[in-house]
């Protein structure tokens, strides 16, 4: 399965989950909380990152669900 980061982004109908590089959204949700939960499941399956954006489109949070190095660098 390819490692494709998932983004939670603002959408005219609420919030959407969108795979990195995709033109179409994967799913649309009424609340950001619902979109984050759906995006987290997808990111876990892809072993990738979930990037949550604010209403202005800037990244406000990122979580990794992949093969992170242990111990972490820095």
N, C-alpha and C positions, 0 to 999 in steps of 0.2 A: 504494500500500500504506500503510495507516495506521501511524503511529508509536506502537507499543505497547511500553512497557518490559517487560522480562522479569525475573522474580524467581526465584532459586534458594532454596527454602525447605525446612525440615525436613518429613518426611512419615513416617507410621507404617512404611512399607516402605523407608525410606532417605531420599532427597532427591528433590525434585520441581522441575520448571521450570513456572512459572505466569505467564501473561500478566497484566499489570496490569488489574484490574477483572474478571477472569474468576473464576467460581466453581469451575470444573473445572481440574485441572492438565493441562498439555500432555503431559508425560512424567514417568516415575518411574525413578530410578536407584539402584543400590546404594550408590554413593559420591558425596560432594559433588563430587569432581573430575570424575566422569562427567557430573553434572548441569550443572556450570559449562561444560564443553565443548559440551554440547547447547544450553544457553542462549545461549552465545556465537554459535553458528551462527545461531540464530533472531534474535538482536539485530542481527547483521550484515545479515541479509536485510531486517529492518524498519528498519534504520538508526536504532536506538534505544539505550537503556541496558540494561545487565545489572547487576542489584542482587543481591549475594550476602548472604544472611542467616546468622547463626550459629544454634546449637541453641535459643537463647532467643528467636529471632525478630527480633533487632536486626540492622540493616544493618551489615555489617562491611567491605564493599568495593563500589565502584560503578565501572563502566567504560562509557564512551560509544563507540558505534560509528556515530554520526550525523554530521551536518554541524556540526562544532565550529568556532567562530570561530578564525581564525588572523590575527594572533597572539592567544593567549588573554588574556583580561582579568585584571588583577591581577598 
